Amino acid sequence: MSIVEERPLETVLAPDSRPAPDSRPAPDSRPAADSRPAAAVTPRREETRFASLRERTAELHAVRALAEAGPSERATAAQHSKGKLTARERIELLFDEGTFNEVEQLRKHRATGFGLEDKKPHTDGVVTGWGKVHGRTVFAYAHDFRIFGGALGEAHAEKIHKLMDLAEAAGAPIVGLCDGAGARIQEGVTALAGYGGIFQRNVRNSGVIPQISVILGPCAGGAAYSPALTDFVFMVRGTSQMFITGPDVVQAVTGEAVTMEHLGGADSHAGASGVAAFAYDDEQSCLEDVRHLLSLLPSNNRELSPAGDLEDPVDRRCESLLDLVPAKPTQGYDIRDLIEEVADHGDYFEVHAQWAQNVVCALTRLGGQVVGIVANQPAHLAGVLDIQASEKAARFVQFCDSFSIPLVTLIDVPGFLPGVDQEHNGIIRHGAKLLYAYCNATVPRISLILRKAYGGAYIVMDSRSIGADVALAWPSNEIAVMGAEGAANVIFRREINASDDPDATRAQKIKEYQTELMHPYYAAERGLVDDVIDPAETRARLISTLDMLRTKHTQQPSRKHGNVPL
């Protein structure tokens, strides 16, 4: 924890405003350090009792300069030596230049004991306020690790509570730049109560305003639950760590030696646990993408996402798609190539790119309108649905539905991943989360079947039967309970086994099943698919359908809330 050097105003007086020789100095007066800015010059308080407004304004600027400078140059150097920026440097990168308005900059804690009464720095270790990101209002708080290690105390927490309440009232996103040592131990239970207030507001604002957490240092213990309650978590490799219990406790309890980075680093949470949606090599690129994400999101759940330009023709044909998807059902390809081809200017923003890679979730624009893409990824595990993929997609669908972002689902799924491990770890209830999320979503929903759509996984991936507004398909689609080979082995098992040439009979029955039940127009003939389209027209058809659904309104039954599967 950083040691804060708190000095009275008298230590930074200009020579012509110092007390007369017979004046008694303040009891806690100490020699002035050379780390304060020249602007930090202010008269004694007793001498300014009847000062002019101009003099009092000069004093205000001096006090603000003290607060903005931070505790000392040494503390700033220590922060930079760890490869980390200061709280105010991060604020500058996040907001449009010159737009940040700070709240409670001069706030100090009231705690006593354990030496706290001698250390009362301005801001109490957190910078709070609002500004503009791409011209729209955004609120943010940034822990200042140089002050009390960014640890949360009563005043610190109250500043964050106030900011969250302001963001809720204004209907604007809130970003937390987290770099703190957890609860301030010296303040005891009041610090823990401060976290409770943050959690309560996280939940109250869920689905009301976008909430983003950016982990830029340690975030341990109870502090880790606030980011987990927000919509998106960003982390930086080498400097960000999140965990409930640290490496020392883990080793003491389990005997397992583990580093902080392996236990709770950016790649661990972005690739293994799924806690982090994004991981970066440096803070600059991280905060740049925070700004990009905010440009795709609405300010609140009563507004729509900002529209993009229409320079990319809405009727642009995508001829390359005719060669993208292999005819052989078992041959893989990268679904991101398809998303890039149909998206405006080929731009999309993938969420959880390192976790559950057998499904792709991304935000993009089609015809200037922001949409959420959920797509099976044949390049990873053949695009099957498993526990992690179901959770990832369900969370993304819920987020899009909360903020009126239409959903486009690209389907090429062979089924759910079989196995004892999947069954014992709850693939049924986890898969039900995705099913619940789609069935509960009231935003415009379009599904496009590219190739395979087998079994329950087809139903779960926003099929027409669970409420997709429009279901489209390519001529390569295969909709069935299971693949033709598996179906033939079940239906014609006796005939195959009794045949003089089982292999030939099996091949014949597979072809028969494909001809009868798996041809590309079978579902369209029965009204389960609205149209079979030319792949080159995919972009144009999606955009025109989204435009038609723009005014969609769904009346939900009266209820407090549903009971989401565990």
Backbone torsions as a table, in degrees:
resi	resn	phi	psi	omega
1	MET	NA	132.8	-178.3
2	SER	-69.7	144.9	176.0
3	ILE	-91.8	125.0	-178.3
4	VAL	-95.6	126.2	178.0
5	GLU	-96.1	103.3	-177.4
6	GLU	-99.1	121.4	-177.4
7	ARG	-120.5	143.6	178.3
8	PRO	-69.2	162.9	-177.4
9	LEU	-61.4	-29.9	-175.2
10	GLU	-63.2	-21.3	-176.7
11	THR	-77.4	-7.2	-179.6
12	VAL	-121.2	31.9	-179.2
13	LEU	-77.0	149.5	170.9
14	ALA	-72.1	153.4	-177.1
15	PRO	-54.0	-36.4	-175.9
16	ASP	-83.2	0.0	179.0
17	SER	-119.8	12.1	178.9
18	ARG	-71.8	156.6	-179.6
19	PRO	-62.6	152.2	174.6
20	ALA	-62.3	156.8	-176.6
21	PRO	-55.1	-29.9	-177.3
22	ASP	-89.6	1.5	178.1
23	SER	-75.7	141.4	-178.5
24	ARG	-88.0	123.2	-178.8
25	PRO	-68.4	158.7	176.5
26	ALA	-63.6	146.0	-176.2
27	PRO	-57.0	-33.6	-176.1
28	ASP	-99.8	16.6	-178.9
29	SER	-66.9	136.9	178.9
30	ARG	-132.9	163.2	179.9
31	PRO	-58.6	145.1	179.7
32	ALA	-70.8	142.8	176.1
33	ALA	-94.7	164.4	-177.4
34	ASP	-94.0	11.3	-175.6
35	SER	-94.1	-4.3	-179.2
36	ARG	-86.9	146.4	-179.9
37	PRO	-69.6	157.6	-179.1
38	ALA	-63.5	-26.3	-178.3
39	ALA	-69.3	-17.2	-176.7
40	ALA	-79.7	66.8	-179.8
41	VAL	-124.7	123.8	-176.5
42	THR	-149.0	148.1	178.9
43	PRO	-77.1	165.7	175.5
44	ARG	-62.9	148.5	-177.0
45	ARG	-63.2	-40.4	-178.6
46	GLU	-67.5	-25.6	179.7
47	GLU	-81.2	-14.4	-178.3
48	THR	-102.9	9.5	-178.2
49	ARG	-56.9	-39.6	179.4
50	PHE	-116.7	29.7	-179.8
51	ALA	-72.3	160.8	178.6
52	SER	-73.6	165.1	178.2
53	LEU	-61.8	-35.2	178.9
54	ARG	-62.9	-41.4	179.7
55	GLU	-68.8	-39.1	179.2
56	ARG	-67.5	-35.4	177.7
57	THR	-66.6	-37.1	176.0
58	ALA	-63.1	-38.8	177.6
59	GLU	-63.3	-41.8	178.8
60	LEU	-57.8	-46.3	-179.6
61	HIS	-63.3	-34.8	178.7
62	ALA	-67.2	-42.1	178.9
63	VAL	-65.5	-41.7	178.0
64	ARG	-62.1	-38.9	179.1
65	ALA	-61.8	-38.2	177.1
66	LEU	-62.3	-45.7	-178.0
67	ALA	-65.3	-40.8	-177.4
68	GLU	-72.9	-28.0	-179.3
69	ALA	-70.2	-26.5	-177.9
70	GLY	85.7	-176.7	-172.6
71	PRO	-65.5	-42.7	-177.9
72	SER	-172.6	162.1	176.0
73	GLU	-67.0	-30.6	179.6
74	ARG	-65.0	-42.0	178.9
75	ALA	-65.1	-38.6	177.9
76	THR	-65.2	-42.6	178.7
77	ALA	-62.4	-38.5	179.0
78	ALA	-63.9	-39.5	177.6
79	GLN	-63.7	-45.7	-179.9
80	HIS	-66.4	-33.1	-179.0
81	SER	-65.0	-21.8	177.8
82	LYS	-87.9	3.1	-177.9
83	GLY	80.3	20.1	-177.0
84	LYS	-116.5	148.0	174.6
85	LEU	-86.4	163.6	175.2
86	THR	-81.1	167.7	-178.6
87	ALA	-57.4	-43.2	-176.8
88	ARG	-73.5	-31.7	175.3
89	GLU	-65.5	-36.3	177.4
90	ARG	-68.2	-41.0	177.7
91	ILE	-58.8	-42.1	-180.0
92	GLU	-62.6	-37.5	179.5
93	LEU	-72.8	-31.5	-176.3
94	LEU	-75.0	-43.6	-171.1
95	PHE	-97.0	155.9	171.1
96	ASP	-58.0	144.2	-173.5
97	GLU	-56.7	129.9	174.1
98	GLY	74.8	13.9	-175.7
99	THR	-106.1	-5.8	-173.9
100	PHE	-77.1	132.1	176.8
101	ASN	-117.7	115.0	-175.3
102	GLU	-84.2	145.6	178.6
103	VAL	-115.2	132.5	176.5
104	GLU	55.0	47.2	177.3
105	GLN	-64.0	-32.0	-174.8
106	LEU	-94.4	9.7	-178.9
107	ARG	-65.2	139.3	175.2
108	LYS	-130.8	154.2	178.9
109	HIS	-76.9	162.6	179.8
110	ARG	-112.9	7.9	-174.4
111	ALA	-72.3	152.0	175.6
112	THR	-131.1	164.5	-179.2
113	GLY	93.1	152.2	179.2
114	PHE	56.8	27.6	176.8
115	GLY	84.2	-0.4	-177.9
116	LEU	-66.5	-29.8	-178.4
117	GLU	-65.1	-18.3	179.1
118	ASP	-94.2	-5.0	-177.9
119	LYS	-129.4	97.3	-178.4
120	LYS	-131.2	72.0	-178.4
121	PRO	-74.9	152.0	173.4
122	HIS	-62.0	151.1	-179.2
123	THR	78.2	-21.5	-176.4
124	ASP	53.9	30.8	171.6
125	GLY	88.7	13.7	175.1
126	VAL	-148.8	131.8	177.5
127	VAL	-98.9	124.7	-176.9
128	THR	-126.8	148.9	177.6
129	GLY	164.9	-169.3	180.0
130	TRP	-136.7	161.4	178.7
131	GLY	-165.1	-159.4	-178.3
132	LYS	-115.2	138.6	170.9
133	VAL	-125.1	114.0	-172.7
134	HIS	53.6	38.9	174.7
135	GLY	81.5	0.4	-179.8
136	ARG	-114.3	147.6	-175.6
137	THR	-68.2	132.7	176.6
138	VAL	-139.3	140.5	175.7
139	PHE	-101.7	151.0	-179.7
140	ALA	-154.9	148.5	168.4
141	TYR	-128.6	145.5	-176.8
142	ALA	-134.1	118.6	176.0
143	HIS	-66.1	136.8	177.7
144	ASP	-104.6	100.3	-174.9
145	PHE	-64.3	-19.3	-179.8
146	ARG	-70.6	-17.6	-178.8
147	ILE	-113.7	112.5	-179.0
148	PHE	54.7	27.3	-179.3
149	GLY	62.7	22.0	-178.2
150	GLY	70.5	11.7	-177.3
151	ALA	-67.7	147.2	-175.0
152	LEU	-91.1	123.9	172.5
153	GLY	-118.2	-170.2	-175.9
154	GLU	-61.4	-53.2	-178.5
155	ALA	-64.8	-41.1	177.3
156	HIS	-55.2	-48.4	-178.8
157	ALA	-66.8	-40.4	-179.3
158	GLU	-63.1	-33.4	176.1
159	LYS	-64.3	-43.3	179.5
160	ILE	-67.5	-41.3	177.4
161	HIS	-56.8	-46.9	-178.4
162	LYS	-62.0	-41.5	-179.4
163	LEU	-65.3	-41.3	179.2
164	MET	-64.6	-37.5	177.4
165	ASP	-66.7	-39.3	177.5
166	LEU	-64.3	-42.7	179.7
167	ALA	-62.3	-41.2	178.2
168	GLU	-63.8	-45.3	-179.0
169	ALA	-65.4	-38.9	-178.6
170	ALA	-80.7	-15.3	-177.9
171	GLY	66.9	51.6	-177.1
172	ALA	-135.0	151.9	-179.5
173	PRO	-61.6	157.5	175.7
174	ILE	-129.7	136.4	-178.9
175	VAL	-119.9	128.0	175.4
176	GLY	-104.7	119.6	176.7
177	LEU	-97.4	97.8	-166.7
178	CYS	-94.3	123.6	177.4
179	ASP	-156.6	70.6	-172.9
180	GLY	-138.8	157.1	-176.2
181	ALA	-90.5	20.4	178.7
182	GLY	88.3	-155.2	-178.4
183	ALA	-70.1	143.2	178.3
184	ARG	-75.9	106.3	-171.9
185	ILE	-58.5	-36.6	-177.0
186	GLN	-63.8	-22.1	-179.0
187	GLU	-97.5	-2.3	172.0
188	GLY	60.7	-134.9	-170.9
189	VAL	-67.5	-24.0	178.4
190	THR	-63.7	-32.3	176.7
191	ALA	-67.7	-40.3	178.4
192	LEU	-64.7	-38.0	177.4
193	ALA	-63.2	-33.1	176.6
194	GLY	-60.7	-40.8	176.5
195	TYR	-64.2	-39.3	178.7
196	GLY	-57.4	-41.5	178.3
197	GLY	-63.9	-35.6	177.5
198	ILE	-67.8	-46.3	-179.3
199	PHE	-60.2	-43.2	-178.2
200	GLN	-61.1	-39.6	179.3
201	ARG	-73.6	-34.1	174.7
202	ASN	-56.7	-45.7	-177.7
203	VAL	-70.9	-42.1	-179.4
204	ARG	-61.8	-34.8	-178.3
205	ASN	-90.9	-2.2	180.0
206	SER	-63.6	125.4	-177.7
207	GLY	78.0	3.3	178.8
208	VAL	-106.4	-50.7	173.1
209	ILE	-131.1	147.0	176.0
210	PRO	-62.4	135.9	178.1
211	GLN	-123.9	124.8	-176.2
212	ILE	-125.3	132.9	175.7
213	SER	-112.6	131.1	178.4
214	VAL	-118.5	109.9	-176.9
215	ILE	-89.0	115.7	-174.7
216	LEU	-123.0	17.2	-179.6
217	GLY	-176.7	-152.1	178.9
218	PRO	-72.3	145.5	174.6
219	CYS	-149.8	91.5	-168.4
220	ALA	-122.1	160.4	177.1
221	GLY	66.0	-142.0	-179.1
222	GLY	-60.8	-25.3	-179.5
223	ALA	-60.2	-25.8	-176.6
224	ALA	-72.1	-16.6	-176.9
225	TYR	-76.0	-28.3	177.8
226	SER	-63.2	-50.1	175.2
227	PRO	-56.7	-37.6	-178.9
228	ALA	-65.3	-23.4	179.3
229	LEU	-87.2	-10.4	-178.4
230	THR	-87.4	175.2	-173.4
231	ASP	-77.3	-39.1	-177.5
232	PHE	-140.3	142.9	177.8
233	VAL	-121.3	125.6	175.0
234	PHE	-106.3	143.7	176.8
235	MET	-138.6	159.6	179.3
236	VAL	-120.2	130.4	-178.7
237	ARG	-64.0	136.8	174.7
238	GLY	88.6	-22.5	-178.0
239	THR	-124.6	-18.2	-178.6
240	SER	-98.7	133.8	174.2
241	GLN	-141.7	136.7	174.6
242	MET	-132.1	130.1	173.7
243	PHE	-165.2	156.4	177.2
244	ILE	-80.3	-44.0	175.7
245	THR	-125.8	135.0	-175.2
246	GLY	-75.9	175.7	-177.3
247	PRO	-57.6	-37.8	-179.5
248	ASP	-63.4	-43.1	179.4
249	VAL	-67.8	-41.5	178.9
250	VAL	-58.9	-43.9	-179.4
251	GLN	-68.2	-38.5	-179.4
252	ALA	-66.1	-35.2	-175.9
253	VAL	-88.2	-41.5	-174.1
254	THR	-107.5	-15.8	-176.4
255	GLY	81.2	2.7	-178.1
256	GLU	-90.1	122.0	177.3
257	ALA	-86.1	127.4	-177.0
258	VAL	-147.0	144.2	178.2
259	THR	-82.9	161.8	178.1
260	MET	-62.0	-38.8	-177.9
261	GLU	-67.4	-42.6	-179.8
262	HIS	-70.5	-35.4	-178.4
263	LEU	-72.6	-45.6	-173.3
264	GLY	-143.7	26.8	-179.8
265	GLY	-77.7	177.7	-174.7
266	ALA	-60.6	-48.0	-177.4
267	ASP	-70.1	-31.2	177.1
268	SER	-63.2	-43.0	-178.0
269	HIS	-82.9	-26.7	178.7
270	ALA	-80.6	-28.8	-175.6
271	GLY	-108.4	-31.3	-174.6
272	ALA	-104.1	-52.7	-174.6
273	SER	-88.1	-26.1	-176.3
274	GLY	79.1	7.5	178.9
275	VAL	-66.6	-41.0	-179.3
276	ALA	-95.8	133.3	177.6
277	ALA	-84.8	-24.3	-175.2
278	PHE	-142.1	145.6	176.5
279	ALA	-136.7	139.1	-174.4
280	TYR	-135.4	164.2	179.9
281	ASP	-87.8	-18.8	-178.9
282	ASP	-151.9	162.2	-176.3
283	GLU	-69.6	-33.3	-177.8
284	GLN	-62.2	-49.7	179.9
285	SER	-68.1	-32.3	177.8
286	CYS	-62.1	-52.1	-177.7
287	LEU	-68.6	-28.3	175.6
288	GLU	-64.0	-39.9	178.9
289	ASP	-75.5	-27.0	172.2
290	VAL	-60.8	-44.2	177.3
291	ARG	-61.4	-41.1	-179.6
292	HIS	-64.9	-43.1	178.8
293	LEU	-60.7	-44.5	179.5
294	LEU	-60.1	-31.4	179.7
295	SER	-69.0	-17.8	-179.6
296	LEU	-95.7	-11.1	-172.7
297	LEU	-104.2	149.8	172.3
298	PRO	-72.8	161.6	178.5
299	SER	-70.0	-30.6	-179.9
300	ASN	-159.9	-179.1	-174.5
301	ASN	-78.7	0.8	177.6
302	ARG	-102.3	-2.6	-178.7
303	GLU	-119.5	164.8	174.7
304	LEU	-98.8	158.6	176.4
305	SER	-61.3	148.4	179.2
306	PRO	-62.5	139.3	-178.8
307	ALA	-76.6	148.5	176.6
308	GLY	-96.9	-175.6	-179.8
309	ASP	-76.3	165.0	-180.0
310	LEU	-114.3	31.0	-178.3
311	GLU	-71.8	-27.6	176.0
312	ASP	-83.9	115.6	-173.8
313	PRO	-54.7	133.9	-178.3
314	VAL	-70.0	-22.7	-179.4
315	ASP	-100.4	18.0	-179.6
316	ARG	-61.2	127.0	176.1
317	ARG	-78.2	147.2	-177.9
318	CYS	-117.5	73.1	-174.9
319	GLU	-61.4	-30.4	-177.3
320	SER	-63.6	-21.6	-179.2
321	LEU	-66.8	-22.6	179.6
322	LEU	-65.9	-22.0	-179.7
323	ASP	-109.6	0.4	-173.8
324	LEU	-78.1	-47.9	-173.8
325	VAL	-89.8	118.1	179.8
326	PRO	-64.9	148.0	178.7
327	ALA	-69.9	-31.6	-179.5
328	LYS	-73.4	120.8	-173.7
329	PRO	-60.0	-26.5	-176.4
330	THR	-92.2	-2.0	-178.9
331	GLN	-87.4	132.8	-175.8
332	GLY	-85.4	165.5	173.1
333	TYR	-160.8	166.6	-176.9
334	ASP	-95.6	113.4	-177.6
335	ILE	-64.0	-22.0	179.7
336	ARG	-66.2	-25.3	175.8
337	ASP	-64.6	-37.4	178.4
338	LEU	-68.5	-44.8	179.9
339	ILE	-60.2	-43.4	180.0
340	GLU	-62.6	-37.1	-177.6
341	GLU	-68.9	-39.0	-175.1
342	VAL	-89.1	-21.3	-175.7
343	ALA	-70.9	153.0	174.9
344	ASP	-57.1	123.4	177.7
345	HIS	58.4	17.2	179.2
346	GLY	69.1	17.9	-174.6
347	ASP	-101.3	129.1	173.4
348	TYR	-146.9	157.8	-175.4
349	PHE	-122.1	103.1	-174.5
350	GLU	-81.6	138.8	179.9
351	VAL	-107.1	136.5	-179.9
352	HIS	56.1	48.8	-177.0
353	ALA	-64.5	-28.1	-176.7
354	GLN	-93.0	-11.3	-173.9
355	TRP	-112.8	138.7	177.9
356	ALA	48.6	60.8	-171.3
357	GLN	-73.6	-3.9	176.7
358	ASN	-77.8	-2.1	170.1
359	VAL	-136.1	140.5	-179.5
360	VAL	-110.6	129.1	174.9
361	CYS	-121.0	130.8	-175.4
362	ALA	-152.8	151.6	171.0
363	LEU	-102.6	136.4	178.6
364	THR	-152.5	-178.1	175.3
365	ARG	-121.3	139.1	173.6
366	LEU	-125.9	114.7	-176.2
367	GLY	62.1	31.7	179.6
368	GLY	86.5	-12.9	-177.5
369	GLN	-94.3	132.1	178.2
370	VAL	-71.7	132.6	176.8
371	VAL	-135.0	157.5	173.7
372	GLY	-101.7	131.2	179.5
373	ILE	-106.5	128.1	171.0
374	VAL	-120.0	123.4	-173.4
375	ALA	-144.6	137.4	170.5
376	ASN	-67.3	146.8	-178.0
377	GLN	-115.9	94.7	-179.0
378	PRO	-60.7	-19.4	-179.3
379	ALA	-75.4	-7.9	-179.3
380	HIS	-134.9	118.3	-179.2
381	LEU	52.9	30.5	178.2
382	ALA	61.0	11.4	178.5
383	GLY	82.3	15.6	179.7
384	VAL	-66.5	159.2	171.8
385	LEU	-93.7	132.1	173.3
386	ASP	-131.1	-168.9	-176.4
387	ILE	-59.5	-52.7	-175.3
388	GLN	-67.0	-41.0	179.5
389	ALA	-63.2	-38.5	179.2
390	SER	-64.9	-43.5	179.2
391	GLU	-65.7	-42.8	-179.9
392	LYS	-60.8	-49.8	-178.0
393	ALA	-67.4	-39.2	-179.3
394	ALA	-62.1	-44.8	179.6
395	ARG	-61.9	-41.0	-179.0
396	PHE	-68.1	-42.1	178.1
397	VAL	-61.1	-43.6	179.0
398	GLN	-61.9	-41.5	179.3
399	PHE	-62.6	-49.2	-179.3
400	CYS	-59.5	-41.8	-180.0
401	ASP	-65.3	-36.8	-179.9
402	SER	-61.0	-35.1	-173.3
403	PHE	-114.4	28.3	171.6
404	SER	55.8	39.1	176.6
405	ILE	-99.5	115.7	-178.5
406	PRO	-57.5	155.2	-176.5
407	LEU	-116.9	133.1	172.3
408	VAL	-120.3	122.0	-177.2
409	THR	-111.4	123.2	179.4
410	LEU	-103.4	118.2	-168.3
411	ILE	-109.8	123.7	168.8
412	ASP	-153.2	77.5	-168.8
413	VAL	-126.1	127.1	179.2
414	PRO	-85.4	-7.4	179.7
415	GLY	138.7	-167.9	174.0
416	PHE	-88.6	148.7	-179.7
417	LEU	-68.1	120.5	179.2
418	PRO	-80.2	158.4	175.1
419	GLY	145.9	151.0	178.8
420	VAL	-61.7	-41.4	-178.6
421	ASP	-60.4	-44.2	179.3
422	GLN	-64.8	-43.5	-178.9
423	GLU	-65.8	-45.6	-177.3
424	HIS	-70.7	-23.3	178.5
425	ASN	-94.7	6.7	168.1
426	GLY	93.4	41.7	178.4
427	ILE	-60.5	-28.0	-179.5
428	ILE	-65.3	-52.1	-177.9
429	ARG	-73.4	-32.5	178.4
430	HIS	-72.0	-40.0	175.1
431	GLY	-63.6	-33.0	178.4
432	ALA	-65.4	-25.3	177.6
433	LYS	-62.5	-42.2	179.2
434	LEU	-68.5	-41.8	177.0
435	LEU	-59.6	-45.6	179.6
436	TYR	-62.1	-44.5	-177.2
437	ALA	-60.8	-44.6	179.3
438	TYR	-67.0	-46.3	-178.0
439	CYS	-63.2	-29.2	-177.1
440	ASN	-86.0	-14.8	-174.6
441	ALA	-76.4	134.6	-179.4
442	THR	-110.4	0.4	178.7
443	VAL	-74.0	163.9	173.4
444	PRO	-54.8	133.2	-176.0
445	ARG	-131.8	122.5	178.2
446	ILE	-121.8	131.2	174.1
447	SER	-114.4	142.3	179.6
448	LEU	-131.7	115.1	179.9
449	ILE	-88.7	117.1	-176.5
450	LEU	-88.6	-44.6	-174.7
451	ARG	-149.6	-103.6	-177.3
452	LYS	-73.5	141.1	172.3
453	ALA	-149.1	85.9	-169.7
454	TYR	-109.7	138.5	167.4
455	GLY	61.1	-152.2	-178.4
456	GLY	-62.3	-28.4	179.5
457	ALA	-64.0	-34.8	175.6
458	TYR	-63.6	-44.1	179.3
459	ILE	-60.3	-45.7	-176.3
460	VAL	-65.0	-33.4	-176.7
461	MET	-80.0	54.6	174.6
462	ASP	52.9	52.2	175.7
463	SER	-70.9	167.5	179.0
464	ARG	-58.6	-34.3	-174.8
465	SER	-70.1	-19.1	178.1
466	ILE	-107.2	13.7	168.7
467	GLY	116.6	6.6	175.1
468	ALA	-58.7	133.7	-177.6
469	ASP	-68.4	-41.9	179.1
470	VAL	-137.2	129.6	178.5
471	ALA	-114.7	120.4	179.5
472	LEU	-114.7	165.0	178.7
473	ALA	-150.5	151.4	171.2
474	TRP	-87.8	163.1	177.7
475	PRO	-64.2	-12.2	179.5
476	SER	-89.8	4.8	-174.5
477	ASN	-68.9	146.0	174.8
478	GLU	-135.0	101.0	179.9
479	ILE	-104.7	121.9	-177.6
480	ALA	-162.5	168.2	176.8
481	VAL	-64.7	-37.2	177.0
482	MET	-157.5	176.8	177.5
483	GLY	-62.8	156.1	-175.3
484	ALA	-60.0	-39.2	-178.4
485	GLU	-64.5	-47.0	178.6
486	GLY	-64.2	-39.3	-179.6
487	ALA	-65.5	-42.5	179.9
488	ALA	-63.9	-39.3	179.6
489	ASN	-63.6	-31.1	179.4
490	VAL	-81.7	-50.6	-173.5
491	ILE	-69.6	-41.2	-173.6
492	PHE	-110.2	29.3	-175.9
493	ARG	-58.1	-46.2	-177.6
494	ARG	-66.2	-42.8	179.8
495	GLU	-63.8	-40.3	-179.7
496	ILE	-65.5	-45.9	-178.4
497	ASN	-66.4	-32.4	-178.4
498	ALA	-84.3	-7.3	-176.0
499	SER	-75.2	149.7	174.5
500	ASP	-69.9	-26.9	178.3
501	ASP	-129.9	82.6	-175.6
502	PRO	-56.2	-38.9	-177.9
503	ASP	-64.7	-43.7	179.6
504	ALA	-66.4	-41.9	178.6
505	THR	-63.7	-41.7	179.1
506	ARG	-61.6	-45.6	179.1
507	ALA	-60.9	-39.5	179.2
508	GLN	-65.0	-43.2	-178.8
509	LYS	-70.0	-34.1	176.2
510	ILE	-63.1	-44.6	179.3
511	LYS	-64.0	-38.4	179.1
512	GLU	-63.4	-44.8	179.8
513	TYR	-63.7	-42.8	179.1
514	GLN	-62.3	-41.2	-178.1
515	THR	-66.1	-40.3	-175.1
516	GLU	-81.0	-42.4	-167.9
517	LEU	-120.9	-9.3	-173.8
518	MET	-123.2	18.7	176.7
519	HIS	-75.8	156.5	-170.4
520	PRO	-65.8	-10.2	-177.0
521	TYR	-110.0	2.4	-176.9
522	TYR	-60.2	-49.5	-178.5
523	ALA	-68.2	-36.6	-180.0
524	ALA	-65.9	-36.1	179.2
525	GLU	-65.3	-24.3	-178.2
526	ARG	-105.0	9.5	174.8
527	GLY	76.3	12.7	178.3
528	LEU	-87.3	-13.8	173.4
529	VAL	-129.3	132.2	-176.0
530	ASP	-74.8	-32.0	-179.6
531	ASP	-163.6	147.1	170.4
532	VAL	-101.2	122.0	-168.9
533	ILE	-115.8	158.9	172.2
534	ASP	-69.2	123.1	-179.3
535	PRO	-52.9	-33.2	-179.6
536	ALA	-66.4	-18.1	-179.9
537	GLU	-96.3	9.4	-173.5
538	THR	-57.8	-49.6	-178.5
539	ARG	-59.3	-48.9	-177.7
540	ALA	-62.2	-41.9	-178.9
541	ARG	-68.4	-39.4	178.2
542	LEU	-63.6	-45.0	-177.3
543	ILE	-65.8	-43.9	-179.5
544	SER	-65.6	-35.9	179.2
545	THR	-70.2	-40.5	176.6
546	LEU	-62.3	-39.0	179.1
547	ASP	-64.0	-39.7	177.9
548	MET	-64.3	-36.6	-175.9
549	LEU	-87.7	2.7	-174.3
550	ARG	-57.4	-33.7	-177.4
551	THR	-99.2	18.7	-179.5
552	LYS	-57.3	137.0	175.9
553	HIS	-136.7	129.5	-179.7
554	THR	-121.6	130.7	177.9
555	GLN	-92.6	116.7	179.9
556	GLN	-90.1	150.3	176.5
557	PRO	-65.1	152.0	-179.7
558	SER	-71.5	123.4	177.7
559	ARG	-163.2	158.5	177.5
560	LYS	-70.6	-53.8	172.5
561	HIS	-171.6	161.8	177.7
562	GLY	-81.6	175.0	179.1
563	ASN	-110.5	90.8	-175.2
564	VAL	-65.1	137.4	177.2
565	PRO	-56.2	145.9	-179.1
566	LEU	-65.6	NA	NA
